[in-house]
Amino acid sequence: METVLRYRYRAYPGTVESAALSRTFGSCRVVANDAIAARQHAYKNGLAALSLGVLSTRLTAAKQTPERAWLGEVSAVALQQALKDVDVAYRNFFSSLKGTRRGPKMGPPKFRSRHTSRQGVRFTRNARFKIEGTPGGQARLFLPKIGWLPFVLSRPLPSDPTSVTVIREADGRTYLSFVVTVIDVPQVVAGRVCGIDPGLSTYATILSVDTGTGEEEVGKIDTPMFLRRKERALARSGRSLSRKKKGSRNRAKAKVRVAVLHRKVREARLDHAHQKAAEIVATHDIIAIEALSVAGMARTNLAKSVHDQAMAQFLRLIVEKAARQGRTVVPLGRFFPSTQTCSTCGAITGPKGQAGLGVRHWTCTNCGVTHDRDVNAARNILAEGLRLLKLGQPSTVADGQSETSNACGVEARPPETAAPDVEPGRTRSGQSCSA
């Protein structure tokens, strides 16, 4: 099985290359905004929607005019990719209106702002970019009309990249994101199955069972609270930013300090999720997980804790890594009463609703057995997952998760083609989609 992945490396552009990148970012923004304006004008005047080919022809003609002659100073491939992003954004918008696109409703593309902190531009093979260097050492990437960008090739690329996206983050760092194809190799049989109960007081409770002996092993992953640890520093940096005059250099520096703190939280959270998901997938053949409605939980008074946990990200990584390693993931429906059901007698006598969130141990009124709330839920999740797997019945995929496999772990749809890191218009209705 082949999987399309992104390999990301940090780049260290010089002064000349940074200026060329800024020029390319700005040019792509102008091209995208011109395309959106043209499509909006056609819509308001009752004209046919402008296709990608028509917009591309207009772009070529615009380069010949004095007002847009400077577009010739940047790569034509990057400009064409900006047009393609607008076209894809409109396709997503119309598919969402028709109801043929899964997920939340999408709004129409919005104009890009020059003040957006995160910027990106994509180059395909047509740009004839070149990579020089050895794995584990210094390397460099050549991009047309930008030059050589030095970076550290910390791990080798598994295949020739089909495209590369240059990203400038809010804290000023520059990254190279290569799209490559990886051949997945199924892992050896682990001989264990597990049920996972994600939560807030505990990041995840894992009930692991040896398929040979039936021996149970309970593991709990403590809540890392990455955002909570940085709250005081973020508040202090935010106050400092609010005192700075808009447009001043000091405000720009303060803005970078805030962005650095957010980057540290984001990277620590992602690294933690990757490590825990990889450990779980590597040691279990069958993984039953509870498909929580993370979006619904984020609308409660627990929103900050829900977002800090990033449960949807953790569950998504488990599904993705399991698919690549030949493991089976059984996602349970969100209405399965894993916490309320007694794992001994099956009676639904456990704590219910938000009022019962503080109950960590409870005694079944039917059989008298005392349960640890999370361990009992993990045991029920595993039992239900094995039951569904035996019946061959697919179960509901978690809200916000990609439905890549059914209850039997079989691919439910082919892998998606890689999307660019920065795409306008792929936002929920009413939200800005500037890139």
MILOVO-247655 format. One line per field, with one value per residue (C-alpha): residue number from 0; x, y, z. Coordinates in steps of 0.5 Angstrom, whole numbers, plus 500, padded with zeros to 3 digits. Layout:
N
num c(NUM_...)
px c(X_...)
py c(Y_...)
pz c(Z_...)
This chain:
435
num c(0_1_2_3_4_5_6_7_8_9_10_11_12_13_14_15_16_17_18_19_20_21_22_23_24_25_26_27_28_29_30_31_32_33_34_35_36_37_38_39_40_41_42_43_44_45_46_47_48_49_50_51_52_53_54_55_56_57_58_59_60_61_62_63_64_65_66_67_68_69_70_71_72_73_74_75_76_77_78_79_80_81_82_83_84_85_86_87_88_89_90_91_92_93_94_95_96_97_98_99_100_101_102_103_104_105_106_107_108_109_110_111_112_113_114_115_116_117_118_119_120_121_122_123_124_125_126_127_128_129_130_131_132_133_134_135_136_137_138_139_140_141_142_143_144_145_146_147_148_149_150_151_152_153_154_155_156_157_158_159_160_161_162_163_164_165_166_167_168_169_170_171_172_173_174_175_176_177_178_179_180_181_182_183_184_185_186_187_188_189_190_191_192_193_194_195_196_197_198_199_200_201_202_203_204_205_206_207_208_209_210_211_212_213_214_215_216_217_218_219_220_221_222_223_224_225_226_227_228_229_230_231_232_233_234_235_236_237_238_239_240_241_242_243_244_245_246_247_248_249_250_251_252_253_254_255_256_257_258_259_260_261_262_263_264_265_266_267_268_269_270_271_272_273_274_275_276_277_278_279_280_281_282_283_284_285_286_287_288_289_290_291_292_293_294_295_296_297_298_299_300_301_302_303_304_305_306_307_308_309_310_311_312_313_314_315_316_317_318_319_320_321_322_323_324_325_326_327_328_329_330_331_332_333_334_335_336_337_338_339_340_341_342_343_344_345_346_347_348_349_350_351_352_353_354_355_356_357_358_359_360_361_362_363_364_365_366_367_368_369_370_371_372_373_374_375_376_377_378_379_380_381_382_383_384_385_386_387_388_389_390_391_392_393_394_395_396_397_398_399_400_401_402_403_404_405_406_407_408_409_410_411_412_413_414_415_416_417_418_419_420_421_422_423_424_425_426_427_428_429_430_431_432_433_434)
px c(500_503_501_502_506_509_516_518_525_527_530_535_534_539_537_537_533_528_526_525_520_517_516_513_508_506_505_501_497_495_494_489_485_485_482_477_475_474_469_465_464_462_457_454_453_450_456_458_463_470_474_481_483_480_483_490_489_488_494_498_495_496_503_504_500_504_500_502_508_512_509_514_519_517_516_510_509_507_502_499_498_495_490_489_488_482_479_479_476_470_469_469_464_460_460_458_452_450_451_456_462_462_464_462_459_464_464_466_473_475_481_488_491_498_498_497_502_503_504_506_507_507_512_510_515_514_518_524_526_533_535_543_545_546_542_543_547_547_543_540_534_534_527_526_527_528_535_538_535_539_536_538_536_535_532_532_526_523_522_522_518_512_512_515_511_515_512_513_510_508_515_519_521_521_520_520_514_516_510_513_510_512_511_508_510_505_508_509_503_503_499_495_488_486_481_482_478_480_479_480_483_487_489_487_486_488_486_491_489_494_490_494_494_488_492_490_494_492_495_494_497_497_494_500_497_501_497_496_503_504_498_502_507_502_498_504_506_499_499_506_503_497_501_505_503_500_505_511_517_516_509_512_517_512_508_513_514_507_508_514_510_504_509_512_505_503_509_510_502_503_510_506_501_505_509_503_500_506_507_500_499_506_504_497_493_486_485_478_477_471_469_467_464_470_466_461_465_469_462_462_465_470_472_479_481_478_482_489_488_487_483_481_489_491_485_486_494_492_487_493_499_494_492_500_502_496_493_485_482_475_471_465_459_459_452_455_455_462_462_455_455_458_463_462_454_452_447_447_448_454_455_451_452_456_454_457_464_467_465_472_470_463_459_454_447_446_452_456_462_466_469_475_471_476_478_471_470_476_474_467_470_474_469_464_470_471_464_463_469_466_460_463_459_462_461_461_467_469_466_472_476_477_473_479_477_471_470_474_480_479_480_473_476_482_488_487_492_496_493_497_499_496_489_484_477_478_474_468_462_463_471_477_480_486_493)
py c(500_507_513_520_524_531_531_538_541_548_552_558_563_569_576_576_569_572_578_574_569_576_578_571_571_578_576_570_574_579_573_570_576_578_571_572_579_577_571_575_580_575_572_579_581_574_571_564_562_563_557_556_556_563_566_563_566_573_572_571_578_581_580_584_591_596_595_588_587_586_579_577_577_571_564_563_556_559_564_558_554_560_560_553_554_559_554_548_553_555_547_546_551_549_542_544_548_542_537_533_535_532_536_543_548_552_559_562_564_571_576_574_580_582_582_575_572_565_565_559_558_552_549_543_539_544_549_544_545_541_538_538_535_528_525_528_533_540_541_546_547_551_555_559_566_565_562_556_555_552_547_541_534_531_525_522_523_516_518_524_530_531_538_543_548_554_556_562_562_567_567_568_561_558_551_546_541_536_531_524_517_512_505_502_495_492_490_484_481_484_479_484_488_495_499_507_512_519_524_530_529_523_524_517_510_504_497_492_485_479_475_469_469_474_478_485_491_498_504_511_517_523_530_534_541_544_551_551_551_557_561_566_567_568_573_577_577_579_585_587_587_590_596_597_602_599_599_600_595_594_591_587_584_583_579_575_573_571_567_563_561_559_555_551_549_547_543_540_538_535_531_528_526_522_519_516_514_511_507_504_502_499_494_492_489_491_498_500_507_512_516_523_529_533_539_539_538_544_548_547_550_545_548_550_543_540_544_543_536_536_529_529_530_524_519_522_520_513_512_514_510_504_504_505_499_494_495_494_500_500_507_506_510_517_514_508_508_506_510_508_501_496_492_486_485_490_494_502_504_509_516_520_527_533_532_526_528_529_522_518_511_508_502_498_498_491_487_491_492_498_501_506_510_510_503_501_505_502_495_496_500_494_489_493_494_486_485_489_486_479_482_485_492_498_504_511_515_520_527_531_525_522_516_512_505_501_497_491_496_496_502_505_510_511_515_523_527_531_538_544_547_554_554_559_558_551_554_554_559_566_565_568_564_568_565)
pz c(500_498_502_501_506_507_510_513_514_517_512_513_507_507_506_498_499_504_500_494_498_501_493_491_497_496_488_490_494_489_484_488_490_483_481_487_485_478_480_484_479_474_479_481_473_472_468_467_472_470_469_471_464_463_469_467_461_464_468_462_459_466_466_459_463_466_473_473_470_476_476_471_477_480_478_474_477_484_481_477_484_487_482_483_490_489_484_489_494_490_488_496_497_491_494_501_498_494_500_497_501_508_514_516_511_507_506_499_499_502_500_503_507_507_514_515_520_516_509_504_496_493_487_483_479_473_477_476_483_485_492_493_499_504_509_516_513_510_504_499_495_488_487_480_481_489_489_493_500_505_510_514_511_518_515_507_503_501_494_489_491_487_490_495_499_502_509_513_520_524_528_522_521_514_513_507_506_501_498_497_497_502_501_508_511_515_522_526_530_537_540_544_543_547_548_549_553_552_557_560_567_564_557_555_559_556_557_554_553_551_546_548_556_557_562_562_563_565_563_564_560_564_562_559_559_555_554_561_563_558_560_565_559_554_558_560_552_550_555_552_545_547_549_543_538_531_525_530_530_537_536_531_535_541_536_534_542_542_536_539_545_541_537_543_545_538_537_544_543_536_539_545_540_535_541_544_538_535_542_542_534_535_541_539_533_534_537_540_541_543_538_542_539_540_537_541_547_545_546_553_559_558_551_554_556_550_546_550_550_542_543_535_533_538_535_528_529_531_525_520_523_524_517_515_519_518_524_525_529_531_532_537_536_540_544_546_554_556_562_565_563_568_565_570_569_563_567_566_573_572_573_567_564_566_573_574_571_578_580_579_582_583_585_581_584_581_582_588_584_585_578_576_572_566_567_566_560_557_558_555_549_548_549_544_539_539_538_532_529_530_527_521_522_521_527_527_526_531_529_525_524_517_515_512_515_517_523_520_519_511_507_506_501_497_500_499_494_498_499_500_507_505_502_501_502_506_512_515_513_516_518_514_510_508_508)
